[in-house]
Amino acid sequence: MSLLRRILGPESKYDGRIPYTYEARVRVVGVEGMVQTYLSDTLCGLLETLDAAGVHPDEPAIFEVRPEGEFSVSLVHCVGPEGKWLRRPEACESFRKHYAGHVAEGRCCFTDRSRAGTGPIVEIAR
């Protein structure tokens, strides 16, 4: 990776056709206003992070984050028929069908991004 790419980040982060990052928010049961947040540069990475953290598919709200705001991601396209988080390559196929820009001309538009995720980050709404 060039020094410029290390400073500016992945080139795809500047592609306005695809989300900048993805965020999942899970409400903490029994604590008013408390939310656990998970982040990843890719939707497949976010699903892997949620699965590893033991987050059940009916718990989070998932958002794609773009410069113009946050937009909800339908969990229907993130979960397989057995009720578990989709993993690659099944996730890629689902996203290709339902989210424009994820796969273009047979290749993933997010290949320059890390699939690593972060979380949970605990936040309390004020």
Protein Blocks (a to p, Z undefined) as FASTA:
>chain_A
ZZklmmnopfklmmmkbcfbdcdddddehiahiacddddfbfklmmmmmmmnopafklpc
cddddfkbccdddfklmccfkopacddfklmmmmmmmmghjagghiafklmpcfbdcddd
ddddZZ
